Amino acid sequence: MRHFEVCRVCCLFFFLVAAALHAQQPRVTLSPQALPRDVIYRTLFREIAAYQAEADRLAAQSKPDAFVRHYHESVLQLSAAQFAQVKNVALGCVQQIQAIDLRAKEIIDTTKNQFKNVPKTSPKAIVPPPPQELAELEVQRSAIVLAAADTIATALGPAQFSYFENLTRRHVGSGLKASTTASNAQ
């Protein structure tokens, strides 16, 4: 019984030390302005696609869909014509991204399957570095998103697009919880 109590006290001590060390690490929260442009637009485009799909689902059930369908038009302060352009670009971009994501999933699944039956204590159980093809797909995905954002910039014009981009960063950034420890942020 005495051994159990000593173990319990030691565990409690180590837990408190670990908690204190963790609490002392400064946190840096990334502002929407610090988020990469492709992340902001990829998030926006996927959100627009999801809202449009939900609006279509509501309409198919003969339920009111106007609020969902025009949500981004309102939040991003666009005219109906401007939002139609943004929506078309967003939906096309999301289709392209989904194709890339599907290919990435295939690569990841193939890699995982190679190690599925390896015992965790085996030297082969070490996680391999990601395949180079995944990095290439990420570059493609970012390029597609940035090209879509540039298409919107051309359609809206410089002044309107600057305002649109600020609203987009605020809108998307308010929904993202991106934080890291200070040592990783440097």
C-alpha positions as a Markdown table, in Angstrom:
| # | Residue | x | y | z |
|---|---|---|---|---|
| 1 | Met | 0.0 | 0.0 | 0.0 |
| 2 | Arg | 2.8 | 2.4 | 0.8 |
| 3 | His | 4.3 | 1.8 | -2.7 |
| 4 | Phe | 1.0 | 2.8 | -4.3 |
| 5 | Glu | 0.9 | 6.1 | -2.2 |
| 6 | Val | 4.5 | 7.0 | -3.2 |
| 7 | Cys | 3.7 | 6.4 | -6.9 |
| 8 | Arg | 0.5 | 8.5 | -6.6 |
| 9 | Val | 2.4 | 11.4 | -5.0 |
| 10 | Cys | 5.2 | 11.2 | -7.6 |
| 11 | Cys | 2.7 | 11.2 | -10.5 |
| 12 | Leu | 0.9 | 14.1 | -9.0 |
| 13 | Phe | 4.2 | 16.0 | -8.6 |
| 14 | Phe | 5.2 | 15.3 | -12.2 |
| 15 | Phe | 1.8 | 16.3 | -13.4 |
| 16 | Leu | 2.0 | 19.7 | -11.5 |
| 17 | Val | 5.5 | 20.3 | -12.8 |
| 18 | Ala | 4.4 | 19.6 | -16.4 |
| 19 | Ala | 1.4 | 21.8 | -16.0 |
| 20 | Ala | 3.5 | 24.6 | -14.7 |
| 21 | Leu | 6.0 | 24.4 | -17.5 |
| 22 | His | 3.2 | 24.3 | -20.1 |
| 23 | Ala | 1.5 | 27.3 | -18.5 |
| 24 | Gln | 4.8 | 29.3 | -18.7 |
| 25 | Gln | 5.2 | 28.8 | -22.5 |
| 26 | Pro | 4.0 | 32.0 | -24.1 |
| 27 | Arg | 1.4 | 31.6 | -26.8 |
| 28 | Val | 1.3 | 33.6 | -30.0 |
| 29 | Thr | -2.1 | 33.9 | -31.7 |
| 30 | Leu | -1.9 | 34.5 | -35.4 |
| 31 | Ser | -4.0 | 37.4 | -36.6 |
| 32 | Pro | -6.1 | 37.1 | -39.8 |
| 33 | Gln | -3.5 | 39.3 | -41.6 |
| 34 | Ala | -0.7 | 36.7 | -40.7 |
| 35 | Leu | -2.6 | 33.8 | -42.2 |
| 36 | Pro | -1.4 | 32.7 | -45.6 |
| 37 | Arg | -3.5 | 34.1 | -48.5 |
| 38 | Asp | -4.1 | 30.6 | -50.0 |
| 39 | Val | -5.4 | 29.4 | -46.6 |
| 40 | Ile | -7.8 | 32.3 | -46.3 |
| 41 | Tyr | -9.2 | 31.8 | -49.8 |
| 42 | Arg | -9.3 | 28.1 | -49.7 |
| 43 | Thr | -11.3 | 28.3 | -46.5 |
| 44 | Leu | -13.6 | 31.0 | -48.0 |
| 45 | Phe | -14.2 | 29.0 | -51.2 |
| 46 | Arg | -15.0 | 25.8 | -49.3 |
| 47 | Glu | -17.4 | 27.7 | -47.1 |
| 48 | Ile | -19.2 | 29.3 | -50.1 |
| 49 | Ala | -19.5 | 25.8 | -51.7 |
| 50 | Ala | -20.8 | 24.3 | -48.5 |
| 51 | Tyr | -23.4 | 27.1 | -48.0 |
| 52 | Gln | -24.5 | 26.8 | -51.7 |
| 53 | Ala | -24.9 | 23.1 | -51.3 |
| 54 | Glu | -26.9 | 23.6 | -48.1 |
| 55 | Ala | -29.1 | 26.2 | -49.9 |
| 56 | Asp | -29.7 | 23.7 | -52.7 |
| 57 | Arg | -30.7 | 21.1 | -50.2 |
| 58 | Leu | -33.1 | 23.4 | -48.4 |
| 59 | Ala | -34.6 | 24.5 | -51.8 |
| 60 | Ala | -35.1 | 20.8 | -52.7 |
| 61 | Gln | -37.1 | 20.4 | -49.5 |
| 62 | Ser | -39.2 | 23.5 | -50.3 |
| 63 | Lys | -37.7 | 25.3 | -47.3 |
| 64 | Pro | -36.5 | 28.9 | -47.2 |
| 65 | Asp | -32.9 | 29.1 | -48.6 |
| 66 | Ala | -32.4 | 32.8 | -49.2 |
| 67 | Phe | -30.4 | 33.5 | -46.0 |
| 68 | Val | -28.0 | 30.7 | -46.6 |
| 69 | Arg | -27.7 | 31.3 | -50.3 |
| 70 | His | -27.0 | 35.0 | -49.9 |
| 71 | Tyr | -25.0 | 34.9 | -46.6 |
| 72 | His | -21.6 | 35.6 | -48.2 |
| 73 | Glu | -23.0 | 38.3 | -50.5 |
| 74 | Ser | -24.1 | 40.1 | -47.3 |
| 75 | Val | -21.1 | 39.4 | -45.1 |
| 76 | Leu | -18.6 | 40.4 | -47.8 |
| 77 | Gln | -20.8 | 43.3 | -48.9 |
| 78 | Leu | -21.0 | 42.4 | -52.5 |
| 79 | Ser | -23.7 | 43.2 | -55.1 |
| 80 | Ala | -25.6 | 40.3 | -56.5 |
| 81 | Ala | -23.5 | 40.4 | -59.8 |
| 82 | Gln | -20.2 | 40.6 | -57.9 |
| 83 | Phe | -21.2 | 37.7 | -55.7 |
| 84 | Ala | -22.2 | 35.6 | -58.7 |
| 85 | Gln | -18.7 | 36.1 | -60.1 |
| 86 | Val | -17.1 | 35.2 | -56.7 |
| 87 | Lys | -19.4 | 32.2 | -56.3 |
| 88 | Asn | -18.6 | 30.8 | -59.8 |
| 89 | Val | -14.9 | 31.2 | -59.2 |
| 90 | Ala | -15.2 | 29.6 | -55.7 |
| 91 | Leu | -17.2 | 26.6 | -56.9 |
| 92 | Gly | -14.8 | 26.0 | -59.8 |
| 93 | Cys | -11.8 | 26.2 | -57.5 |
| 94 | Val | -13.3 | 23.9 | -54.9 |
| 95 | Gln | -13.9 | 21.3 | -57.7 |
| 96 | Gln | -10.2 | 21.4 | -58.7 |
| 97 | Ile | -9.1 | 21.3 | -55.0 |
| 98 | Gln | -11.3 | 18.2 | -54.4 |
| 99 | Ala | -9.6 | 16.4 | -57.2 |
| 100 | Ile | -6.2 | 17.2 | -55.8 |
| 101 | Asp | -7.3 | 16.2 | -52.3 |
| 102 | Leu | -8.6 | 12.9 | -53.6 |
| 103 | Arg | -5.2 | 12.2 | -55.2 |
| 104 | Ala | -3.5 | 13.2 | -51.9 |
| 105 | Lys | -5.7 | 10.8 | -50.0 |
| 106 | Glu | -4.8 | 8.0 | -52.3 |
| 107 | Ile | -1.1 | 8.6 | -51.8 |
| 108 | Ile | -1.6 | 8.8 | -48.0 |
| 109 | Asp | -3.6 | 5.6 | -47.9 |
| 110 | Thr | -1.1 | 3.8 | -50.0 |
| 111 | Thr | 1.7 | 4.9 | -47.7 |
| 112 | Lys | -0.2 | 4.0 | -44.6 |
| 113 | Asn | -1.1 | 0.6 | -46.0 |
| 114 | Gln | 2.6 | -0.2 | -46.5 |
| 115 | Phe | 3.1 | 0.1 | -42.7 |
| 116 | Lys | -0.3 | -1.3 | -41.6 |
| 117 | Asn | 0.9 | -4.6 | -40.3 |
| 118 | Val | 4.3 | -3.5 | -39.0 |
| 119 | Pro | 4.5 | -4.1 | -35.2 |
| 120 | Lys | 4.8 | -0.8 | -33.2 |
| 121 | Thr | 8.0 | -2.1 | -31.6 |
| 122 | Ser | 9.7 | -2.8 | -35.0 |
| 123 | Pro | 12.4 | -0.5 | -36.3 |
| 124 | Lys | 10.3 | -0.2 | -39.4 |
| 125 | Ala | 7.5 | 1.3 | -37.4 |
| 126 | Ile | 9.2 | 4.7 | -37.7 |
| 127 | Val | 6.9 | 7.1 | -39.6 |
| 128 | Pro | 8.5 | 7.8 | -43.0 |
| 129 | Pro | 8.7 | 11.3 | -44.4 |
| 130 | Pro | 5.8 | 12.3 | -46.5 |
| 131 | Pro | 6.1 | 11.4 | -50.2 |
| 132 | Gln | 7.4 | 14.2 | -52.4 |
| 133 | Glu | 4.3 | 14.0 | -54.5 |
| 134 | Leu | 2.3 | 15.3 | -51.5 |
| 135 | Ala | 4.4 | 18.5 | -51.4 |
| 136 | Glu | 3.9 | 18.9 | -55.2 |
| 137 | Leu | 0.2 | 18.5 | -54.8 |
| 138 | Glu | 0.2 | 21.1 | -52.0 |
| 139 | Val | 2.0 | 23.5 | -54.3 |
| 140 | Gln | -0.6 | 22.9 | -57.1 |
| 141 | Arg | -3.4 | 23.3 | -54.7 |
| 142 | Ser | -2.1 | 26.7 | -53.4 |
| 143 | Ala | -1.5 | 27.8 | -57.0 |
| 144 | Ile | -5.1 | 27.0 | -58.0 |
| 145 | Val | -6.4 | 28.9 | -55.0 |
| 146 | Leu | -4.2 | 31.9 | -55.6 |
| 147 | Ala | -5.1 | 32.0 | -59.3 |
| 148 | Ala | -8.8 | 31.9 | -58.3 |
| 149 | Ala | -8.2 | 34.8 | -55.9 |
| 150 | Asp | -6.5 | 36.7 | -58.7 |
| 151 | Thr | -9.4 | 36.1 | -61.0 |
| 152 | Ile | -11.7 | 37.7 | -58.4 |
| 153 | Ala | -9.2 | 40.6 | -58.1 |
| 154 | Thr | -9.4 | 41.2 | -61.8 |
| 155 | Ala | -13.2 | 41.0 | -61.8 |
| 156 | Leu | -13.7 | 43.4 | -58.9 |
| 157 | Gly | -11.0 | 45.8 | -59.7 |
| 158 | Pro | -8.2 | 47.0 | -57.3 |
| 159 | Ala | -10.1 | 49.2 | -54.9 |
| 160 | Gln | -13.1 | 46.9 | -54.5 |
| 161 | Phe | -10.8 | 43.9 | -54.2 |
| 162 | Ser | -8.7 | 45.4 | -51.5 |
| 163 | Tyr | -11.9 | 46.1 | -49.5 |
| 164 | Phe | -13.2 | 42.5 | -50.3 |
| 165 | Glu | -9.9 | 41.0 | -49.2 |
| 166 | Asn | -9.9 | 42.8 | -45.9 |
| 167 | Leu | -13.5 | 41.7 | -45.2 |
| 168 | Thr | -12.5 | 38.1 | -46.3 |
| 169 | Arg | -9.5 | 38.0 | -43.9 |
| 170 | Arg | -11.7 | 39.3 | -41.0 |
| 171 | His | -14.5 | 36.9 | -41.8 |
| 172 | Val | -12.4 | 33.8 | -42.3 |
| 173 | Gly | -9.8 | 34.7 | -39.6 |
| 174 | Ser | -12.5 | 35.1 | -37.0 |
| 175 | Gly | -13.5 | 31.5 | -37.5 |
| 176 | Leu | -9.9 | 30.1 | -37.4 |
| 177 | Lys | -8.2 | 29.3 | -34.2 |
| 178 | Ala | -4.5 | 29.3 | -35.2 |
| 179 | Ser | -2.1 | 29.5 | -32.4 |
| 180 | Thr | 1.4 | 28.2 | -31.8 |
| 181 | Thr | 4.0 | 28.4 | -29.1 |
| 182 | Ala | 6.5 | 31.3 | -29.3 |
| 183 | Ser | 9.4 | 28.9 | -30.1 |
| 184 | Asn | 7.5 | 27.7 | -33.2 |
| 185 | Ala | 6.5 | 31.1 | -34.4 |
| 186 | Gln | 10.0 | 32.4 | -34.8 |
